Amino acid sequence: MTAHETLPSRHRAEDDRAGRGDRERKPRPRQTVGGAIVSLIAELLIIAGAGTGLYVVWTAWWTDVVANNHQAALVQDLAQPEPKKIVGTEHRGAAPVLAEPPAVSDVFGTMQIPRFGSGYDQPIGEGTDREKVLNTIGLGHYQDTAMPGSEGNFAVAGHRVTYGKPLNQIAELKTDDSIVVRVTDTAKDFDVWYVYKVTDSQIVTPDHIETIAPVPNQPGVTPTTNDRWLTLTACHPMWSAKQRYIVHAKLDYWMQAADGTPKELSETPS
């Protein structure tokens, strides 16, 4: 045994307390100015990270919640009659065309894209103003481009992320996919379906405005009765405005909504 181990227990306890007291009285190392600055920066980074995370949640999720609810209400406000559950007559001649709305943010129709799912039914508003149209209505009609069914190019913009992200799946569209537009004006007894078929897609920089020319990518060319186009535009890649993802489609046929519903809305894209 060691000498310490042979001490009476009272003496050992006193020695242990004395040892702890010596250790507790040892002064802690003083923090340097540099250390304090590093600690402060670390705390600020943690706070900034938390703030960034909350902002991402708000941008990526909450704006979708608010926009989706508002856009669903806009579709209801159009008061489109319940379509008949029969396939109506397809017309491929000159189509009835509604005059372009006079004011930015006027909602005049809806867009359904079977490739995006059976629940996709998106309002279309006049203009492409970010705050008044794209962030609220969702899809915006480029002013002074053709209206649905007309000769020329019915050009539409929408977000791929946030604010309802109506064109989130734009890159999934394939040749011959259907894009179905319904234009309704109850005051004028106007309610018409327009069924477009996708022809091609491309990725361009924002300055390539010829993609929404009356004849896509052919600026200065006058459209004919064979040039009844629809063009979708959205930012590319995701979360960036560096480029634009473009999809072109051509009118296949039109149909009076009172006659029935396009068959494409009951089909599942392959």
C-alpha positions as CSV (number, residue, x, y, z in Angstrom):
1,M,0.0,0.0,0.0
2,T,1.1,3.6,-0.5
3,A,1.3,6.1,2.3
4,H,-1.7,7.9,1.1
5,E,-3.8,4.8,1.0
6,T,-3.0,4.1,4.7
7,L,-4.2,7.5,5.9
8,P,-7.4,7.5,8.0
9,S,-10.5,8.3,5.9
10,R,-11.0,11.7,7.6
11,H,-7.5,12.9,6.6
12,R,-7.9,11.6,3.1
13,A,-11.2,13.5,2.7
14,E,-9.6,16.7,3.9
15,D,-6.7,16.3,1.5
16,D,-9.1,15.7,-1.4
17,R,-11.1,18.9,-0.6
18,A,-7.9,20.8,-0.3
19,G,-6.8,19.5,-3.7
20,R,-10.1,20.5,-5.3
21,G,-9.9,23.9,-3.8
22,D,-6.5,24.5,-5.3
23,R,-7.7,23.5,-8.7
24,E,-10.9,25.6,-8.4
25,R,-8.8,28.7,-7.4
26,K,-6.7,28.4,-10.5
27,P,-7.5,31.5,-12.8
28,R,-9.2,30.8,-16.1
29,P,-7.3,31.9,-19.2
30,R,-8.4,35.4,-20.3
31,Q,-10.1,35.6,-23.8
32,T,-8.0,37.6,-26.2
33,V,-9.5,40.3,-28.4
34,G,-9.0,38.1,-31.4
35,G,-10.8,35.2,-29.7
36,A,-13.7,37.5,-28.9
37,I,-14.0,38.7,-32.5
38,V,-13.9,35.1,-33.7
39,S,-16.7,34.1,-31.3
40,L,-18.8,37.1,-32.3
41,I,-18.4,36.3,-36.0
42,A,-19.3,32.7,-35.4
43,E,-22.5,33.8,-33.6
44,L,-23.4,36.2,-36.4
45,L,-22.9,33.4,-38.9
46,I,-25.2,31.1,-37.0
47,I,-27.9,33.9,-36.8
48,A,-27.4,34.6,-40.5
49,G,-27.7,30.9,-41.4
50,A,-30.9,30.6,-39.5
51,G,-32.3,33.7,-41.2
52,T,-31.3,32.4,-44.6
53,G,-33.0,29.1,-43.8
54,L,-36.2,30.8,-42.8
55,Y,-36.1,33.0,-46.0
56,V,-35.7,29.9,-48.2
57,V,-38.6,28.2,-46.5
58,W,-40.7,31.4,-47.0
59,T,-39.7,31.7,-50.6
60,A,-39.9,28.0,-51.6
61,W,-42.9,27.0,-49.6
62,W,-45.0,29.8,-48.2
63,T,-45.2,31.8,-51.5
64,D,-46.5,28.6,-53.2
65,V,-49.2,28.1,-50.5
66,V,-50.5,31.7,-50.8
67,A,-50.3,31.8,-54.6
68,N,-52.0,28.4,-55.1
69,N,-54.9,29.5,-52.9
70,H,-55.2,32.8,-54.8
71,Q,-54.9,31.2,-58.2
72,A,-57.6,28.6,-57.4
73,A,-59.9,31.5,-56.4
74,L,-59.2,33.3,-59.7
75,V,-60.3,30.2,-61.6
76,Q,-63.5,30.1,-59.6
77,D,-64.1,33.8,-60.3
78,L,-64.0,33.2,-64.0
79,A,-67.3,31.3,-63.5
80,Q,-66.6,28.9,-66.3
81,P,-69.6,26.6,-66.8
82,E,-69.0,23.0,-65.8
83,P,-67.8,21.3,-69.1
84,K,-70.0,18.5,-70.5
85,K,-68.6,15.1,-70.0
86,I,-68.6,14.3,-73.7
87,V,-66.1,14.9,-76.5
88,G,-67.2,17.9,-78.5
89,T,-66.7,18.6,-82.2
90,E,-63.2,19.5,-83.2
91,H,-62.9,22.5,-85.6
92,R,-59.7,23.3,-87.5
93,G,-60.8,26.3,-89.5
94,A,-60.8,29.9,-88.5
95,A,-61.3,30.1,-84.7
96,P,-63.3,32.6,-82.6
97,V,-60.9,35.0,-80.9
98,L,-61.5,37.2,-77.8
99,A,-60.2,40.7,-77.9
100,E,-57.0,41.3,-75.8
101,P,-58.0,42.5,-72.3
102,P,-57.4,46.3,-71.9
103,A,-55.8,46.2,-68.4
104,V,-52.8,44.4,-66.9
105,S,-53.8,41.6,-64.6
106,D,-57.2,41.0,-66.2
107,V,-57.8,37.3,-66.1
108,F,-59.4,35.9,-69.3
109,G,-58.8,32.2,-69.3
110,T,-57.2,29.0,-68.0
111,M,-54.5,26.6,-69.1
112,Q,-54.5,22.9,-68.5
113,I,-51.5,20.7,-69.4
114,P,-52.2,16.9,-69.0
115,R,-48.4,16.2,-68.7
116,F,-48.5,18.3,-65.5
117,G,-51.3,16.2,-63.9
118,S,-55.1,16.2,-63.9
119,G,-55.2,18.8,-61.1
120,Y,-53.4,21.4,-63.2
121,D,-55.8,24.3,-64.0
122,Q,-54.0,27.6,-64.1
123,P,-55.4,31.1,-64.6
124,I,-54.0,33.3,-67.3
125,G,-53.7,37.1,-66.8
126,E,-52.9,40.0,-69.1
127,G,-49.3,41.2,-69.0
128,T,-46.1,39.9,-67.5
129,D,-45.6,42.3,-64.7
130,R,-43.9,40.4,-61.9
131,E,-45.8,41.8,-58.9
132,K,-49.2,42.2,-60.6
133,V,-49.3,39.1,-62.7
134,L,-46.5,36.5,-62.3
135,N,-46.3,36.5,-58.5
136,T,-50.1,36.5,-58.1
137,I,-52.0,35.1,-61.1
138,G,-49.2,32.8,-62.2
139,L,-49.3,32.8,-66.0
140,G,-49.0,36.0,-67.9
141,H,-49.8,36.8,-71.5
142,Y,-47.2,38.9,-73.2
143,Q,-49.0,42.1,-74.2
144,D,-49.4,42.7,-78.0
145,T,-48.8,39.0,-78.8
146,A,-51.7,37.0,-80.3
147,M,-54.7,35.9,-78.3
148,P,-55.6,32.2,-78.3
149,G,-56.8,30.9,-81.6
150,S,-55.5,33.9,-83.5
151,E,-52.9,33.9,-86.3
152,G,-49.6,34.7,-84.7
153,N,-48.0,33.7,-81.4
154,F,-49.9,33.5,-78.1
155,A,-46.9,33.9,-75.7
156,V,-47.1,33.2,-72.0
157,A,-44.6,33.5,-69.2
158,G,-44.6,31.9,-65.7
159,H,-42.3,31.0,-62.8
160,R,-40.6,27.6,-62.5
161,V,-40.1,28.0,-58.8
162,T,-42.0,30.0,-56.1
163,Y,-45.4,31.8,-56.3
164,G,-47.2,28.7,-57.4
165,K,-44.5,27.7,-59.9
166,P,-47.0,27.1,-62.7
167,L,-44.2,26.2,-65.2
168,N,-42.1,24.1,-62.8
169,Q,-42.3,21.1,-65.1
170,I,-41.9,22.9,-68.4
171,A,-38.7,20.9,-69.3
172,E,-40.8,17.6,-69.1
173,L,-43.0,18.6,-72.0
174,K,-42.5,16.3,-75.1
175,T,-43.3,16.7,-78.8
176,D,-47.1,16.3,-79.4
177,D,-48.0,16.9,-75.8
178,S,-51.2,18.9,-75.5
179,I,-51.6,22.3,-74.0
180,V,-55.3,23.2,-73.6
181,V,-56.4,26.8,-73.2
182,R,-59.9,27.8,-72.3
183,V,-60.9,31.4,-72.8
184,T,-64.1,32.6,-71.1
185,D,-66.0,35.9,-71.0
186,T,-69.5,35.3,-69.6
187,A,-70.6,38.9,-70.4
188,K,-69.9,38.2,-74.1
189,D,-71.2,34.6,-74.0
190,F,-67.7,33.5,-75.1
191,D,-66.3,30.2,-73.9
192,V,-63.9,28.3,-76.2
193,W,-61.3,25.6,-75.9
194,Y,-58.1,25.7,-77.9
195,V,-55.9,22.6,-78.1
196,Y,-52.2,23.2,-79.0
197,K,-49.6,20.5,-79.6
198,V,-46.0,20.9,-78.6
199,T,-43.6,21.1,-81.6
200,D,-40.2,21.9,-80.0
201,S,-38.3,23.4,-77.1
202,Q,-35.1,25.5,-76.8
203,I,-32.9,27.3,-74.2
204,V,-31.9,30.8,-75.0
205,T,-30.6,34.0,-73.3
206,P,-33.2,36.6,-72.2
207,D,-32.3,38.9,-75.2
208,H,-33.6,36.3,-77.7
209,I,-37.1,37.9,-78.0
210,E,-37.6,36.4,-81.5
211,T,-38.8,33.3,-79.7
212,I,-42.1,35.2,-79.1
213,A,-42.3,36.7,-82.6
214,P,-45.6,36.2,-84.5
215,V,-43.8,33.3,-86.3
216,P,-41.4,32.0,-83.6
217,N,-37.7,32.6,-84.4
218,Q,-38.6,34.4,-87.6
219,P,-38.9,38.0,-86.8
220,G,-40.5,40.2,-89.5
221,V,-42.4,37.2,-91.0
222,T,-46.1,37.7,-91.3
223,P,-48.1,34.8,-89.9
224,T,-50.6,32.9,-92.1
225,T,-53.6,30.8,-91.2
226,N,-51.1,28.0,-90.6
227,D,-49.3,30.0,-88.0
228,R,-51.4,29.9,-84.9
229,W,-48.8,29.4,-82.2
230,L,-48.4,29.2,-78.4
231,T,-45.1,29.9,-76.7
232,L,-44.3,29.2,-73.0
233,T,-41.3,30.9,-71.4
234,A,-39.8,30.4,-68.0
235,C,-36.5,31.1,-66.3
236,H,-33.7,28.5,-66.7
237,P,-32.0,26.8,-64.9
238,M,-34.0,26.5,-61.6
239,W,-33.5,29.4,-59.3
240,S,-31.8,31.4,-62.0
241,A,-32.7,34.0,-64.5
242,K,-29.6,33.5,-66.6
243,Q,-31.5,31.8,-69.5
244,R,-35.0,31.1,-70.7
245,Y,-36.6,27.7,-71.3
246,I,-38.9,28.0,-74.3
247,V,-41.6,25.6,-75.5
248,H,-43.5,26.2,-78.8
249,A,-46.8,24.6,-79.7
250,K,-49.2,24.9,-82.6
251,L,-53.0,25.0,-82.6
252,D,-54.4,21.6,-83.5
253,Y,-58.1,22.5,-83.1
254,W,-60.7,24.5,-81.2
255,M,-64.0,23.6,-79.7
256,Q,-67.0,25.5,-78.2
257,A,-67.1,24.7,-74.5
258,A,-70.9,24.3,-74.7
259,D,-70.3,21.3,-77.0
260,G,-68.1,19.2,-74.8
261,T,-64.6,18.7,-73.5
262,P,-61.4,18.0,-75.4
263,K,-60.5,14.4,-75.2
264,E,-56.9,15.3,-74.3
265,L,-58.1,16.2,-70.8
266,S,-59.2,12.7,-70.1
267,E,-56.0,11.0,-71.5
268,T,-52.8,10.2,-69.6
269,P,-49.7,11.2,-71.5
270,S,-47.3,8.4,-72.2
